[in-house]
Structures are given as structure tokens and as C-alpha cells.
Amino acid sequence: MMLRLPLLAGLILATPLAFAQTPPPAASASALREEMIDQIKLADAPLDTVLQLLEQLTGRVIIRPATLPTANYTLVITRPMPKSEAILALETALAMNQVGVAPMGDSFLKVVALPSLRTEAPRMLVGRASDLPSSGTVMAKVFQFDFLRANEFVPQLAQLLNPQLGGPILFEKTNAVMITDSVSTLQRIEALVAELDQPVTANLAPKFYQLRFAKASVLVNQLRTTLQGVVQTQLGSATTYSADDRTNQVILISDPRQHAFFDDLIRQLDVKADPNTRNEVIYLRHAAAKDVSSLISQLVSGQNKATSTTGQQSVRPGTVPNSPVPAAADQTNAPAAPAVAGLMDGTTEFSSLVTVLPDERSNAVVISGTVDDIRIIRELVEKIDVLLAQVRIEVVIAEVTLSDESATGIEELGLKIQGDKLVGFNGALAGPSIAATNGTITRGAGTSGGRDLAAEISIKSTPRKGNTNILSVPAIVTTHNKEARFFVGESRPVISSYLADGAGMSGGATSSFGGYRSTVAQQEIGIELKVKPLIGNDGSVQLDIKQKVEDVLGNITIDNNPQPRIGKRETESFVSVKSGEIVVLGGLQRDSQSRSTTRLGPIPILGDLFGSRRREKGRTDLVFFVRPYVLQNTAADNTEPMSRLEDNPQKDAVLRALRPAGSSTPAP
């Protein structure tokens, strides 16, 4: 049976339109139940004609505003089609001309301008947009993401959406977005979300390598050193590997296609190296075994701790642990990479099997470790076990009585000083009527040290005066950065504490006649000089000099016990000299007062009363002459000490004592 729909008034002349219900021969059962349209022919039809046709096809009343975007529509379809397709074609044509259609229940259709359609309750699409035929029909759909972040993904959709519809609505708390657009656009977005809303690790798989011989953290360091440059680029930034020393495993996370590559690499590295450890004894020549052992143990412990901390972290190829920036493939943006690679090289890294012990009896270091451990430690010991430079320090301590015209002992002696160094003298020399101004100190030719310091000061500077008293002329040998100490004086017993003696107690109280038990300590009183030399490669010597002078000024009674009252003078200097130069230090002055009485007659009191009295005030200054000689560890070092024996009355006895056993000649 044929069904002919009523024609629109005036449509036949302007735009002929015919409808038929005859389905095509191959139509499905559902299509047979749906009314069929023979053809649609709209030729430059106005908007009102299109809306009337849509109203007739849908059977709903169209509600529209007074003004809508105006346009003429041309739509020609000459083949038979279901009514739903005809409606879809008309809605698409309207949307292309900025007119939207929104359903209002089962009886009405609301037709508005397309930009206002989102606020006019467009049709909500529930389900998949791909189940609908592609069209320009405007619908709304909610997309909820599983792995994508909605706030990051939505801005990237701006170029796919119709800007007339106002853009998407974001729901951050549910990680979802509602998009109002044509069915065709919703289908593209649906396909895009299905492709991108995937876990980041979808193409990654973990693999665990149980090591048999190698240590996990050491092997990971070797992998990091090996997998750099082009290999790193090919592996990709998502590939990571880390060490688990607790189970001695390497944990790899990468594309399964890379597993075969790591299988071969780890299998070649995880091999047994025989022997694992060995023992070695390194005998020292100059350094102390205890000091060397402590130094190496601290170095091994610190390096192993740093390696263990680094090995526990997840490492990407070519990156430095704890660094937020991946290393570039060409290494141009990471200048620190070569240095790090050198530190992590297995040939310069201690293993966890190292043990270092000192043997003080033989002055040796006992090492247990791998072959590489012993090799590295032996190289370190060769650089540490060296003979430190030695220096002989000669000192002359002179007490100079100052006259009223002299402010210091150096001025009293007429010495010329520049920067604490003795460079000349002023005064009278030996010989009649011979005077010198700005005289120059010269060193004896042909010897390394010239004459001894006391003789050189006495002869080549101002001759020793009656107001100058040389208190001490010590000489000592010390090494680089090792303090030498000179002391001249006395040690006096000083009561440090008192304890009531129990024998003097009666009835629980201390008797007035009871005694005390005293604790006595020895107090050094005199002149102390401490010198610490720092010897340079060019023969220069830096001297850290500390001077301290203590004098007994009198006695003071404490608990009926006389105790010495001690005056102290102390200075500290730091000077730089060349080997053989003389340093002069002064300024430790002291004022003194003395009384004297001449007794007249045999009667003590009358003789003292009528005898002459005299009071004297004086000032003295301690002057220190210091001369360091850097020793060369040759026979020339003995030249100066042997020259001192020439004027010694015990010369022959000393030479016999120095003569080597079985030799008829004395030692040089």
C-alpha cells in the first residue's frame, strides 16, 4: 500500500517535494516499518520552508524566536530514504547555517541560534557516538577519563570544537568534561579519547635479574657507564633499571622488545672472577702504619657508602642520580657527565670486601680484597708513603739589658731587620777604630750552613756586649708540619690541692693542730719556644712561632704555704723565610728593681743604718734568633754540625763515638 504525505502549501511551485513509502527491495524489517521518503528537493528555499518541512516530518510543533539567522537552503536528495535520514539531513543543513534544534518533550522542537543551543538543553547523548550516523546534529556528551588528566587534555581539543557553541565544561573533581557539538565532532573526540586514554606504562614490562656473582649496585653502575650516547637515545627515556642489594637483583622496566638486549648484557657482566679476594702486606718506609691504615679505611668506607646510596636509586641510562634533568645524548649540555662516569668506573672503585689493618710491629699495612682493591690501595700507599722534608732549626736566646736610649733589644744590639729577618748590623766591629753602618750579613762559603748561629751573630753582627747574655743555643731537627719545642728553665714543685689529714681529726672535727696532706705538681718556669715549619718545594720555610716566657716575681702565701708568683709574657708569629735566613724576634721585655745596702761596722743594725743605700731600675728584652736549614738528605747536611766540633775540647772523643763499627775513619 502506498502512503502519500500531504504536500506543503505553496511548496510545489517553488520547491517541488514528493514522499513515498516504498522501501527498497533489500530493506530490513525495521526499515519496512519506517516511513520512506522518495526524494527531497529544496532549491534556494527560505528558513521558514525548511522549518515547516521539519515540523511535518517529525510530527512536532516547532517553537522559535522572532529572529533567527537568515539564509536560503538548497538540499536535493533524489533517492528513497527513511524519514529519520531526511530529518537528519535537515538538522545538519540548519546547523551549517548557525541554527540549532533542541527537543522539548515529545511534542515540541525548540529552534534557536546555534550559539544559544548549549543553554537551551540540547539532546544528551548517552552511549557511544559511533553508534549514530555522522551528521551535524548538535548533541551533548560527557567524557570521563581513566588515565588522561581532563584539565591538561581539554585545552588541546580547542581546534576540533565549534567555537559558536561556547566550548567544553570541565568537571575536575570527577576528571570529566561535557562537550556540546555536532555528532560528527563527538565521534572524532570519542575515537581520540579511546586512543589516548591509556596507561603510560602500557608498553612497559618489568623484569627481575637475580645475580649470582656480581653485586647489584656495582653492576648497575657498570650499565650506567656503558649505556650512554647513541645507545641511550635508542633505549628511550622510559627505560629504567635499579639495584636491590637486599636481594642482589637488578630491576629492569622497559619495552619487552628490549629484554633480549639486557639479557645478553647482564649475562656477560654477571660472571665469576677468581679469585674473589686475596691478602697483601705492604711494608711502609716512612709513614706510620696506623695513620695510613686509618686514612685508607675512611676512604674505602666513604666511597662504598656513596656507591650504595647511588645504587639503590632508579637510574635512567645516561643520567646522574638525583638530577632532575636527563643527560643529553651528545653530552654537550651535561659537562659533569664525564667526571661522574670516571667516578663510577669499576676499575677505580673499591669493592665491599676491602679490609685494611695496621701492623705496628713491622710498620706494615695488611690488606684483604679483590685484585683491583689491592692495586688501587698500593697506588695510594706509594703516593702517601713518602719522606717528608726535614729542617734543622737553630735558635739563640739572648737577654739584652736596655739602655735609656734603646726601646728594644734589637735596637740595643744595632741589628738591621726587614720583615723580622736579619739583613745587617750597625755598630763597632773588632779592631781599633772600625765602625760599620748598614753592614751586610754574609754566609760562609763552601758549606751548606756556614758557621753556627751563635758564632755568626757574635762575629758578623755587633760584637757581643757586656749587657747581652746568651741564655741558650739549642738546635733540633723536625719534619714538615711537625712542631718542635725548645725549653730552658726550671721545674718547681707547686702545691695544687690540700686534703685534711684524718690523723688530725678528733671527735668528728678538725683539730687546730691537725695536718694537711698536699698534692704537689711540677710547674715549668722558664723560656719556651715552639716552632712548626711548613717546607715548600722551592726551599722556602714558613714558621709558626710561639714564644712564652715565665719569671718568678716573688712569693705569695696561701694557707700558710709560700707559692711562687709567676709573670708570663707570650707572643705568636708567622713568618716566611728562605733556608739559611735568620729571623729575629723581640719585644718580650721586663722591668726590674733592686736594692743594695753597704754595711758599716760590726754592729748589724747600726752598720746597716749608717751604710750607703742604692736602688736600681732596669729593663731587659729577650731576643730570639731563629735560623732554619732545609736538609737535603745528603752528606752536606752534616757539614755544619761537624764544623762545630773543631772548637770543642772533646772533639776526639766525639769523633771516636761517631766512628762506624769496624772502620778506622770517623763518620762524615
Backbone hydrogen bonds, N-H to C=O, Kabsch-Sander energy under -0.5 kcal/mol:
donor,donor_aa,acceptor,acceptor_aa,energy
5,L,3,L,-0.6
11,L,8,L,-1.9
12,I,8,L,-0.6
14,A,10,G,-1.1
15,T,11,L,-2.1
18,A,39,Q,-0.6
27,A,24,P,-1.8
32,L,28,S,-1.8
33,R,29,A,-1.3
34,E,30,S,-0.6
34,E,31,A,-0.7
37,I,81,M,-3.6
39,Q,18,A,-1.5
40,I,77,I,-3.1
42,L,75,L,-2.9
43,A,41,K,-0.5
44,D,42,L,-0.6
45,A,73,Y,-3.4
50,V,46,P,-1.5
51,L,47,L,-2.4
52,Q,48,D,-2.3
53,L,49,T,-2.1
54,L,50,V,-2.3
55,E,51,L,-2.4
56,Q,52,Q,-2.0
57,L,53,L,-2.3
58,T,54,L,-2.2
59,G,55,E,-1.5
60,R,55,E,-0.5
61,V,107,S,-3.0
63,I,109,L,-3.5
73,Y,45,A,-3.7
75,L,42,L,-1.6
77,I,40,I,-3.8
77,I,75,L,-0.5
81,M,37,I,-2.6
83,K,35,E,-2.0
86,A,82,P,-1.7
87,I,83,K,-2.5
88,L,84,S,-2.3
89,A,85,E,-2.4
90,L,86,A,-2.2
91,E,87,I,-2.4
92,T,88,L,-1.9
93,A,89,A,-2.2
94,L,90,L,-2.3
95,A,91,E,-2.3
96,M,92,T,-2.0
97,N,93,A,-0.7
97,N,94,L,-1.0
98,Q,95,A,-1.6
99,V,94,L,-2.3
100,G,112,V,-2.9
102,A,110,K,-3.1
104,M,108,F,-2.5
107,S,104,M,-0.6
108,F,104,M,-1.2
109,L,61,V,-2.4
110,K,102,A,-3.7
111,V,63,I,-2.8
111,V,109,L,-0.6
112,V,100,G,-1.9
112,V,110,K,-0.5
114,L,98,Q,-2.1
116,S,113,A,-1.6
117,L,114,L,-1.6
119,T,116,S,-0.7
120,E,117,L,-1.3
121,A,118,R,-0.6
123,R,138,V,-0.5
125,L,123,R,-0.5
125,L,140,A,-3.8
126,V,124,M,-0.7
127,G,125,L,-0.5
131,D,128,R,-1.1
132,L,129,A,-1.7
139,M,181,D,-2.8
140,A,123,R,-2.5
141,K,179,I,-2.2
143,F,141,K,-0.5
143,F,177,V,-3.2
144,Q,142,V,-0.5
145,F,175,N,-2.1
150,A,148,L,-0.6
152,E,149,R,-1.1
153,F,149,R,-2.4
154,V,150,A,-2.5
156,Q,153,F,-1.0
157,L,154,V,-2.2
158,A,155,P,-1.0
160,L,157,L,-1.7
161,L,157,L,-1.1
165,L,162,N,-1.8
166,G,163,P,-1.2
167,G,162,N,-0.6
169,I,178,M,-2.6
170,L,168,P,-0.5
171,F,176,A,-3.1
172,E,170,L,-0.5
175,N,172,E,-0.7
176,A,171,F,-2.5
177,V,143,F,-2.2
178,M,169,I,-2.7
179,I,141,K,-2.7
181,D,139,M,-2.3
181,D,179,I,-0.6
183,V,137,T,-1.5
184,S,135,S,-2.1
186,L,182,S,-2.5
187,Q,183,V,-2.1
188,R,184,S,-1.7
189,I,185,T,-2.3
190,E,186,L,-2.3
191,A,187,Q,-2.1
192,L,188,R,-2.2
193,V,189,I,-2.7
194,A,190,E,-2.0
195,E,191,A,-1.3
196,L,192,L,-2.2
197,D,193,V,-2.8
198,Q,196,L,-2.8
202,A,199,P,-1.5
203,N,200,V,-0.5
204,L,201,T,-1.5
205,A,254,S,-2.8
207,K,252,L,-2.6
209,Y,250,V,-2.5
210,Q,208,F,-0.6
211,L,209,Y,-0.7
211,L,248,N,-1.9
219,L,215,K,-2.6
220,V,216,A,-2.4
221,N,217,S,-1.8
222,Q,218,V,-1.9
223,L,219,L,-2.3
224,R,220,V,-2.5
225,T,221,N,-1.9
226,T,222,Q,-2.1
227,L,223,L,-3.1
228,Q,226,T,-1.7
231,V,228,Q,-1.2
233,T,229,G,-1.6
234,Q,230,V,-2.1
235,L,231,V,-1.9
236,G,232,Q,-1.6
239,T,236,G,-0.8
240,T,253,I,-2.2
241,Y,315,V,-2.3
242,S,251,I,-1.9
243,A,311,G,-1.5
244,D,249,Q,-2.7
245,D,243,A,-0.5
247,T,244,D,-0.5
248,N,244,D,-1.1
249,Q,244,D,-1.9
250,V,209,Y,-2.0
251,I,242,S,-2.7
251,I,249,Q,-0.5
252,L,207,K,-3.0
252,L,250,V,-0.6
253,I,240,T,-2.7
254,S,205,A,-1.7
258,Q,255,D,-2.8
259,H,256,P,-1.1
262,F,258,Q,-1.8
263,D,259,H,-2.4
264,D,260,A,-1.9
265,L,261,F,-1.9
266,I,262,F,-2.7
267,R,263,D,-1.9
268,Q,264,D,-1.7
269,L,265,L,-1.3
270,D,266,I,-2.5
271,V,269,L,-1.8
274,D,272,K,-0.6
278,R,369,G,-2.6
280,E,367,I,-2.6
282,I,280,E,-0.5
282,I,365,V,-2.8
283,Y,281,V,-0.6
284,L,363,N,-2.3
292,V,288,A,-2.3
293,S,289,A,-2.6
294,S,290,K,-1.9
295,L,291,D,-2.0
296,I,292,V,-2.4
297,S,293,S,-2.3
298,Q,294,S,-2.0
299,L,295,L,-1.8
300,V,296,I,-2.7
301,S,297,S,-2.5
302,G,298,Q,-2.4
303,Q,299,L,-2.2
304,N,300,V,-2.5
305,K,301,S,-2.0
306,A,302,G,-2.0
307,T,303,Q,-2.4
308,S,304,N,-2.5
309,T,305,K,-2.1
310,T,306,A,-2.0
311,G,307,T,-2.6
312,Q,308,S,-1.1
313,Q,310,T,-1.3
315,V,241,Y,-1.9
319,T,316,R,-2.0
323,S,320,V,-1.8
331,Q,328,A,-0.8
334,A,331,Q,-0.7
337,A,334,A,-1.6
340,V,336,A,-2.2
341,A,337,A,-2.6
342,G,338,P,-1.9
343,L,339,A,-1.8
344,M,340,V,-1.9
345,D,342,G,-0.8
348,T,345,D,-1.7
349,E,346,G,-0.9
354,V,351,S,-0.9
355,T,368,S,-2.4
357,L,366,V,-2.6
359,D,364,A,-3.1
360,E,358,P,-0.6
363,N,359,D,-0.9
364,A,359,D,-2.0
365,V,282,I,-2.7
366,V,357,L,-3.2
367,I,280,E,-3.3
367,I,365,V,-0.5
368,S,355,T,-2.4
369,G,278,R,-2.2
374,I,370,T,-2.4
375,R,371,V,-2.2
376,I,372,D,-2.6
377,I,373,D,-2.5
378,R,374,I,-2.5
379,E,375,R,-2.0
380,L,376,I,-2.0
381,V,377,I,-2.8
382,E,378,R,-2.1
383,K,379,E,-1.1
384,I,380,L,-1.7
385,D,381,V,-3.5
386,V,384,I,-2.3
388,L,386,V,-0.6
391,V,478,T,-2.8
392,R,629,Y,-2.9
393,I,391,V,-0.6
393,I,476,I,-3.2
394,E,392,R,-0.6
394,E,627,R,-2.6
395,V,474,P,-2.6
396,V,625,F,-2.3
397,I,472,S,-2.7
398,A,396,V,-0.6
398,A,623,V,-2.7
399,E,469,N,-3.4
400,V,398,A,-0.6
400,V,621,D,-3.1
401,T,467,N,-2.8
402,L,400,V,-0.5
402,L,619,R,-2.8
406,S,403,S,-0.9
412,E,408,T,-2.1
413,L,409,G,-2.0
414,G,410,I,-0.5
414,G,411,E,-0.8
415,L,410,I,-2.0
416,K,424,G,-2.9
417,I,415,L,-0.6
418,Q,421,K,-2.4
421,K,418,Q,-1.4
422,L,582,I,-2.9
423,V,416,K,-2.5
423,V,421,K,-0.7
424,G,416,K,-1.3
425,F,439,G,-1.0
426,N,414,G,-3.6
427,G,436,A,-2.7
429,L,434,I,-1.6
434,I,431,G,-1.0
435,A,433,S,-0.5
436,A,427,G,-2.4
439,G,425,F,-2.8
441,I,423,V,-1.0
447,T,444,G,-0.8
456,E,452,D,-2.4
457,I,453,L,-2.4
458,S,454,A,-2.1
459,I,455,A,-2.3
460,K,456,E,-2.0
461,S,456,E,-0.5
461,S,457,I,-0.9
468,T,465,K,-1.3
469,N,399,E,-2.6
471,L,397,I,-2.9
471,L,469,N,-0.7
472,S,397,I,-1.3
476,I,393,I,-2.0
478,T,391,V,-2.4
480,H,389,A,-1.9
481,N,533,P,-3.4
482,K,479,T,-1.9
483,E,481,N,-0.5
484,A,531,V,-3.5
486,F,529,L,-3.6
488,V,527,I,-2.5
490,E,525,I,-2.8
492,R,490,E,-0.5
492,R,523,Q,-3.1
494,V,521,A,-3.4
496,S,494,V,-0.5
496,S,519,T,-3.3
497,S,519,T,-1.1
499,L,517,R,-2.5
501,D,515,G,-2.0
504,G,501,D,-1.6
505,M,502,G,-1.7
506,S,509,A,-2.8
509,A,506,S,-1.5
511,S,504,G,-2.1
514,G,511,S,-1.6
517,R,499,L,-4.1
518,S,516,Y,-0.6
519,T,497,S,-2.5
520,V,518,S,-0.6
521,A,494,V,-3.2
523,Q,492,R,-3.5
524,E,522,Q,-0.5
525,I,490,E,-3.3
527,I,488,V,-3.4
528,E,548,K,-3.4
529,L,486,F,-3.1
530,K,546,K,-2.6
531,V,484,A,-3.0
532,K,544,D,-1.8
534,L,542,Q,-2.3
535,I,533,P,-0.5
536,G,540,S,-3.0
539,G,536,G,-1.3
541,V,577,V,-3.3
542,Q,534,L,-2.5
543,L,541,V,-0.5
543,L,575,V,-3.2
544,D,532,K,-2.2
544,D,542,Q,-0.5
545,I,543,L,-0.8
545,I,573,S,-2.6
546,K,530,K,-2.7
547,Q,571,T,-2.5
548,K,528,E,-2.4
549,V,569,R,-3.4
550,E,526,G,-2.7
551,D,567,G,-2.4
553,L,551,D,-0.8
553,L,565,R,-3.4
554,G,565,R,-0.9
556,I,563,Q,-3.0
558,I,556,I,-0.5
558,I,561,N,-3.0
561,N,558,I,-1.2
563,Q,556,I,-3.5
565,R,554,G,-3.6
566,I,564,P,-0.7
567,G,551,D,-3.1
569,R,549,V,-2.8
571,T,547,Q,-2.3
573,S,545,I,-3.4
575,V,543,L,-2.0
577,V,541,V,-2.9
579,S,539,G,-1.0
580,G,628,P,-3.3
581,E,578,K,-2.1
583,V,626,V,-3.6
584,V,420,D,-2.7
585,L,624,F,-2.5
588,L,622,L,-0.8
589,Q,587,G,-1.7
590,R,620,T,-2.3
592,S,618,G,-3.0
594,S,616,E,-2.6
596,S,614,R,-2.4
598,T,612,S,-3.4
599,R,597,T,-0.6
600,L,607,G,-1.2
607,G,603,I,-2.9
608,D,604,P,-2.1
609,L,605,I,-2.1
610,F,606,L,-2.5
611,G,607,G,-0.9
614,R,596,S,-2.8
616,E,594,S,-2.9
618,G,592,S,-2.8
619,R,402,L,-0.5
620,T,590,R,-2.3
621,D,400,V,-2.6
622,L,588,L,-1.3
623,V,398,A,-3.1
623,V,621,D,-0.5
624,F,585,L,-3.4
625,F,396,V,-2.8
625,F,623,V,-0.5
626,V,583,V,-3.0
626,V,624,F,-0.6
627,R,394,E,-2.6
629,Y,392,R,-2.4
631,L,390,Q,-2.1
631,L,629,Y,-0.5
637,D,634,T,-1.6
638,N,635,A,-1.5
639,T,636,A,-1.2
642,M,638,N,-2.3
643,S,639,T,-1.8
644,R,640,E,-1.0
644,R,641,P,-0.5
645,L,641,P,-0.6
645,L,642,M,-0.9
646,E,643,S,-1.0
647,D,644,R,-0.7
648,N,645,L,-1.2
651,K,648,N,-1.6
654,V,650,Q,-2.3
655,L,651,K,-2.4
656,R,652,D,-2.1
657,A,653,A,-1.8
658,L,654,V,-1.7
659,R,655,L,-0.6
659,R,656,R,-0.7
663,S,660,P,-1.8
